[in-house]
């Protein structure tokens, strides 16, 4: 059985000629786009903010200006996190159409819908509601300027369920899904996936290899995966894990080189989803080995039931632990969740003045210093 979902080209980590993220290596990028299309794949995902705001223009030059409009699908996102006033919305969308050089966008997303932007820190309504962003997007769809409307999501399943209940007009949701995040206490990928499917919506998978973190794994994890299949690449296990999920429109991979494009195409065309036995090993022993390689380890049971500013201490430490294992600790999807849990549970803004709280174990040991340090690290690297 082949992998169930189509491969999508994430235009977030494009090749550059220098350290300047806007200095695109267009000869290589064009060859990457051509190779992807030739293999039969057509979905390209970008955003208003990627590559310091230049990814959409890169897509225009490498894809839109070089290929017939009906030969590809382009997805981009409204920068919800930058929104301050409603009168910014229409000019931003018009700029996106110009950046991309298109008359319509195939898949349009509200970028990073989450508790803070949807409900607000106080729970009375964030910028999505106060600026009527969804109404604008629906009008664009009605006018034919976008074909399909959805959103990307970095928060807990409870607000996700509320968004889809209040706005059944959304057609799809883009979420991080991989075997590490599947049962993560903050990311809660499995529960979010199940909420989306409960509402009958399609899923777009992002971070299937966790930003590269599941290709450059700790040595203990590498040894276990090689024991399971010495001929399989480390990253292929992550791709095969998501490849067996139902209801997935596309699985995105952020590709930076031509070889990565070719390797991803080989992977999705030649591999089968993981078996039930392999899946259980990944979610059990492999996840434990992965977490155990971090500074906090896998066993956080002594912190069970404790909270700090409304967030479970186990979730704070697990997220901090996981970030330290990523290729770029400060840019892991885990960083995006703490502010939403704190807002949802305690109506506090993590970027404001948080009340002093202590964290004390059942045996009386005060662990406030280590937990506060982990919390502060996450706050400093939240986005």
C-alpha positions as CSV (number, residue, x, y, z in Angstrom):
1,X,0.0,0.0,0.0
2,X,1.5,3.4,-1.0
3,X,1.4,6.4,1.2
4,X,-2.0,7.9,1.3
5,X,-1.3,11.6,1.0
6,X,0.2,13.7,-1.7
7,X,3.6,15.4,-1.3
8,X,3.5,19.2,-0.9
9,X,6.4,21.6,-1.4
10,X,6.9,23.9,1.6
11,X,8.5,27.1,0.4
12,X,9.9,28.1,3.9
13,X,13.5,27.0,3.6
14,X,14.4,27.7,0.0
15,X,18.0,27.6,-1.3
16,X,19.9,30.9,-1.0
17,X,23.3,32.1,-2.3
18,X,24.3,33.7,1.0
19,X,23.2,34.1,4.6
20,X,20.6,36.6,3.4
21,X,17.3,34.7,3.4
22,X,16.0,36.8,0.4
23,X,19.1,36.0,-1.8
24,X,17.5,33.0,-3.6
25,X,19.5,30.6,-5.6
26,X,17.0,30.7,-8.5
27,X,18.8,28.3,-10.9
28,X,18.5,25.6,-8.2
29,X,15.1,26.6,-7.1
30,X,13.7,26.5,-10.6
31,X,15.2,23.0,-11.1
32,X,13.6,21.9,-7.8
33,X,10.2,23.2,-8.9
34,X,10.5,21.6,-12.3
35,X,11.5,18.2,-10.8
36,X,8.6,18.4,-8.4
37,X,6.1,19.1,-11.1
38,X,7.5,16.5,-13.4
39,X,7.0,13.9,-10.7
40,X,3.3,14.7,-10.7
41,X,3.1,16.9,-7.6
42,X,1.4,20.3,-7.8
43,X,0.9,21.7,-4.3
44,X,3.2,24.6,-3.3
45,X,2.9,26.2,0.2
46,X,4.2,29.6,1.1
47,X,3.3,32.6,3.3
48,X,3.3,36.4,3.5
49,X,6.2,36.2,6.0
50,X,8.5,33.4,4.9
51,X,12.0,34.4,3.9
52,X,11.6,37.9,5.4
53,X,8.5,38.5,3.3
54,X,10.0,37.4,0.0
55,X,8.9,33.8,-0.4
56,X,5.7,34.7,-2.3
57,X,7.9,36.6,-4.8
58,X,10.2,33.7,-5.1
59,X,7.2,31.4,-5.9
60,X,6.1,33.9,-8.5
61,X,9.5,33.8,-10.3
62,X,10.3,30.1,-10.0
63,X,6.8,28.7,-10.5
64,X,4.0,31.2,-11.6
65,X,6.0,32.9,-14.3
66,X,7.4,29.7,-15.7
67,X,4.5,27.3,-15.7
68,X,0.8,27.3,-16.9
69,X,-1.6,28.4,-14.2
70,X,-3.6,25.2,-14.4
71,X,-0.5,23.0,-13.8
72,X,0.0,23.9,-10.1
73,X,-1.8,24.8,-6.9
74,X,-0.5,27.5,-4.7
75,X,-1.3,28.0,-1.0
76,X,-0.4,31.0,1.0
77,X,-1.4,32.5,4.4
78,X,-2.6,35.7,5.9
79,X,-0.2,36.9,8.7
80,X,-2.7,36.8,11.6
81,X,0.0,37.5,14.2
82,X,0.8,40.8,12.5
83,X,-2.8,42.0,12.5
84,X,-3.6,45.2,14.5
85,X,-6.5,46.9,12.7
86,X,-9.1,45.8,10.2
87,X,-8.1,48.3,7.6
88,X,-4.8,46.4,7.2
89,X,-6.6,43.2,5.9
90,X,-7.5,44.1,2.3
91,X,-4.2,45.8,1.4
92,X,-2.3,42.8,2.7
93,X,-4.4,40.4,0.6
94,X,-4.0,42.6,-2.5
95,X,-0.2,42.6,-1.9
96,X,-0.2,38.8,-1.7
97,X,-1.9,38.5,-5.1
98,X,0.6,40.9,-6.5
99,X,3.5,39.1,-4.9
100,X,2.4,35.8,-6.4
101,X,1.4,37.2,-9.7
102,X,-1.9,35.4,-9.7
103,X,-5.6,36.3,-10.0
104,X,-6.6,33.7,-7.4
105,X,-5.1,31.6,-4.7
106,X,-6.0,27.9,-4.7
107,X,-5.6,27.3,-0.9
108,X,-5.7,30.2,1.4
109,X,-5.0,29.9,5.1
110,X,-5.3,32.2,8.1
111,X,-1.8,31.8,9.5
112,X,-1.4,30.4,13.0
113,X,-4.9,30.5,14.4
114,X,-4.5,29.8,18.1
115,X,-6.2,30.6,21.4
116,X,-4.5,34.0,21.8
117,X,-5.5,35.3,18.3
118,X,-8.9,33.7,18.2
119,X,-10.2,34.2,21.8
120,X,-7.7,36.7,23.1
121,X,-5.8,36.5,26.4
122,X,-8.9,37.5,28.3
123,X,-11.1,35.0,26.4
124,X,-13.3,37.8,25.1
125,X,-12.1,37.8,21.5
126,X,-8.7,38.1,19.8
127,X,-7.8,40.0,16.6
128,X,-9.4,37.3,14.4
129,X,-12.8,38.2,15.8
130,X,-12.4,41.9,16.6
131,X,-11.0,42.6,13.0
132,X,-13.6,40.3,11.3
133,X,-10.8,38.5,9.5
134,X,-12.9,35.4,8.7
135,X,-15.6,37.6,7.1
136,X,-13.0,39.1,4.8
137,X,-11.7,35.7,3.8
138,X,-15.2,34.4,3.1
139,X,-15.8,37.4,0.9
140,X,-12.6,36.6,-1.1
141,X,-13.8,33.1,-1.6
142,X,-17.2,34.3,-2.7
143,X,-15.5,36.6,-5.2
144,X,-13.4,33.7,-6.6
145,X,-10.1,35.3,-5.4
146,X,-9.5,32.1,-3.3
147,X,-10.7,28.6,-4.1
148,X,-10.4,26.9,-0.7
149,X,-10.3,28.4,2.8
150,X,-8.6,27.0,5.9
151,X,-6.2,27.8,8.6
152,X,-3.0,26.7,10.2
153,X,-3.2,25.9,13.9
154,X,-0.9,25.8,16.9
155,X,-3.0,25.4,20.0
156,X,-5.0,22.8,22.0
157,X,-7.8,20.7,20.6
158,X,-10.5,22.5,22.7
159,X,-10.2,25.8,20.9
160,X,-9.8,24.0,17.6
161,X,-13.1,22.3,18.2
162,X,-14.7,25.6,19.0
163,X,-13.3,27.3,15.8
164,X,-14.6,24.5,13.6
165,X,-18.0,24.5,15.4
166,X,-18.4,28.2,15.1
167,X,-17.1,28.4,11.5
168,X,-18.0,25.2,9.6
169,X,-17.2,27.1,6.4
170,X,-13.5,26.3,6.8
171,X,-12.6,23.4,4.5
172,X,-9.2,22.2,5.9
173,X,-6.7,22.7,8.8
174,X,-3.0,22.6,8.7
175,X,-1.3,21.1,11.8
176,X,2.0,19.7,12.9
177,X,1.9,15.9,12.8
178,X,4.7,13.5,13.5
179,X,5.4,10.5,15.9
180,X,7.0,12.8,18.5
181,X,4.2,15.3,18.6
182,X,1.4,12.7,18.3
183,X,0.9,12.3,22.1
184,X,2.9,15.4,23.2
185,X,1.2,17.1,26.1
186,X,1.4,20.6,24.5
187,X,1.2,19.9,20.8
188,X,-1.4,17.1,21.2
189,X,-1.3,16.2,17.5
190,X,-3.4,13.1,17.7
191,X,-6.3,14.9,19.4
192,X,-6.1,17.9,17.0
193,X,-6.1,15.5,14.1
194,X,-9.2,13.7,15.5
195,X,-11.0,17.0,16.0
196,X,-10.5,17.9,12.4
197,X,-11.7,14.6,11.2
198,X,-14.7,14.7,13.5
199,X,-15.8,17.9,11.8
200,X,-15.3,16.2,8.4
201,X,-12.5,18.6,7.3
202,X,-9.3,17.7,5.4
203,X,-5.9,17.8,7.2
204,X,-2.7,19.3,5.8
205,X,0.3,17.8,7.6
206,X,3.2,20.1,8.4
207,X,6.4,19.3,10.3
208,X,6.2,15.6,9.4
209,X,10.0,15.4,10.1
210,X,9.7,18.0,12.9
211,X,11.8,20.7,11.1
212,X,14.6,18.1,10.5
213,X,14.5,16.9,14.1
214,X,13.4,13.4,13.1
215,X,16.2,13.1,10.5
216,X,19.0,14.1,12.9
217,X,18.0,12.0,15.9
218,X,19.9,11.1,19.1
219,X,22.2,8.2,18.7
220,X,20.0,5.9,20.8
221,X,17.1,6.6,18.5
222,X,19.2,6.1,15.4
223,X,20.4,2.7,16.7
224,X,16.9,1.5,17.4
225,X,15.5,2.6,14.0
226,X,18.5,0.9,12.2
227,X,17.8,-2.2,14.2
228,X,14.2,-2.1,13.0
229,X,15.3,-1.7,9.3
230,X,19.0,-1.1,8.5
231,X,18.2,-0.1,4.9
232,X,15.7,2.6,5.8
233,X,16.7,6.2,6.1
234,X,16.1,7.8,9.5
235,X,13.7,10.4,8.1
236,X,11.7,7.8,6.2
237,X,10.2,6.6,9.5
238,X,8.6,9.9,10.1
239,X,7.3,10.2,6.5
240,X,5.9,6.7,6.7
241,X,4.2,7.4,10.1
242,X,2.1,10.3,8.6
243,X,1.6,8.5,5.3
244,X,-0.9,6.1,6.8
245,X,-3.3,8.7,8.0
246,X,-6.8,9.1,6.5
247,X,-8.2,12.4,5.4
248,X,-4.8,14.1,4.6
249,X,-4.9,16.3,1.6
250,X,-1.2,16.8,1.4
251,X,1.9,16.3,3.5
252,X,4.3,19.3,3.4
253,X,8.0,19.1,3.3
254,X,10.2,22.2,3.5
255,X,12.9,21.5,0.9
256,X,16.1,23.4,0.5
257,X,18.0,21.5,-2.1
258,X,17.4,19.6,-5.3
259,X,18.6,16.4,-3.7
260,X,16.0,16.8,-0.9
261,X,13.3,17.1,-3.5
262,X,14.4,13.9,-5.3
263,X,14.8,12.1,-2.0
264,X,11.3,13.0,-0.9
265,X,9.8,11.9,-4.2
266,X,11.6,8.6,-3.9
267,X,10.3,8.2,-0.4
268,X,6.6,8.8,-1.1
269,X,6.6,6.8,-4.3
270,X,8.4,3.7,-3.0
271,X,7.5,3.3,0.7
272,X,4.5,2.0,2.5
273,X,3.0,3.3,5.7
274,X,4.4,1.9,9.0
275,X,2.8,-1.3,10.2
276,X,0.8,-1.4,13.4
277,X,3.8,-3.1,15.1
278,X,6.2,-0.4,13.9
279,X,3.8,2.3,14.8
280,X,3.6,1.0,18.4
281,X,7.4,0.9,18.6
282,X,7.7,4.5,17.3
283,X,5.1,5.8,19.7
284,X,6.5,3.8,22.6
285,X,10.2,2.9,22.8
286,X,11.4,5.4,20.2
287,X,9.6,8.4,21.7
288,X,11.0,7.4,25.2
289,X,14.5,7.1,23.8
290,X,14.2,10.5,22.1
291,X,12.9,12.3,25.2
292,X,15.5,10.6,27.4
293,X,18.3,12.2,25.3
294,X,17.1,15.7,26.4
295,X,18.1,17.5,29.6
296,X,14.9,16.7,31.4
297,X,14.6,13.1,30.4
298,X,11.5,11.1,29.6
299,X,10.2,10.4,33.1
300,X,8.4,13.5,34.4
301,X,6.1,11.6,36.7
302,X,7.2,13.3,39.9
303,X,5.8,16.6,38.5
304,X,2.4,15.1,37.7
305,X,-0.6,17.3,38.7
306,X,1.5,20.4,39.3
307,X,0.9,23.6,37.4
308,X,2.7,26.9,36.8
309,X,0.6,29.9,35.5
310,X,-2.1,27.5,34.5
311,X,0.1,25.2,32.4
312,X,0.9,21.7,33.5
313,X,4.5,21.5,34.7
314,X,5.0,18.2,32.9
315,X,4.0,20.0,29.6
316,X,6.4,22.9,30.3
317,X,9.3,20.6,30.9
318,X,8.5,18.2,28.1
319,X,8.3,21.1,25.6
320,X,11.6,22.6,26.9
321,X,13.2,19.2,26.7
322,X,12.0,18.6,23.2
323,X,13.2,22.0,21.9
324,X,16.7,21.2,23.1
325,X,16.8,18.2,20.9
326,X,15.9,20.1,17.7
327,X,18.4,21.3,15.0
328,X,17.3,24.9,15.8
329,X,16.0,24.8,19.5
330,X,14.6,28.3,19.2
331,X,12.5,27.5,16.2
332,X,10.6,24.3,17.1
333,X,6.9,24.0,16.8
334,X,6.8,23.3,20.6
335,X,7.7,27.0,21.2
336,X,4.4,28.1,19.8
337,X,2.1,26.5,22.4
338,X,2.8,27.7,25.9
339,X,1.3,31.2,25.5
340,X,-2.0,29.6,24.4
341,X,-2.3,27.2,27.3
342,X,-1.5,30.0,29.8
343,X,-4.0,32.3,28.2
344,X,-6.6,29.6,28.0
345,X,-6.2,28.3,31.5
346,X,-5.2,31.4,33.5
347,X,-6.0,34.3,31.1
348,X,-2.4,35.5,31.5
349,X,-0.1,37.0,28.9
350,X,3.3,35.3,29.0
351,X,4.9,38.4,27.6
352,X,3.6,40.5,30.5
353,X,4.2,40.4,34.3
354,X,3.4,36.9,35.5
355,X,2.5,36.4,39.2
356,X,5.0,34.8,41.4
357,X,4.3,31.1,41.9
358,X,6.2,28.2,43.5
359,X,6.4,24.6,42.3
360,X,6.7,22.1,45.1
361,X,6.8,18.3,44.7
362,X,4.8,16.0,46.9
363,X,7.8,15.3,49.1
364,X,8.2,19.0,49.8
365,X,11.1,19.6,47.4
366,X,10.9,23.1,45.9
367,X,11.6,22.8,42.2
368,X,10.5,26.3,41.3
369,X,13.9,27.4,40.0
370,X,14.3,24.7,37.4
371,X,10.6,24.9,36.2
372,X,10.7,28.7,36.0
373,X,13.9,28.5,34.0
374,X,12.3,26.2,31.5
375,X,9.2,28.4,31.3
376,X,11.3,31.5,30.7
377,X,13.3,29.8,28.0
378,X,10.1,28.9,26.2
379,X,8.7,32.5,26.6
380,X,11.9,34.0,25.2
381,X,11.7,31.7,22.2
382,X,7.9,31.9,21.6
383,X,6.6,33.3,18.3
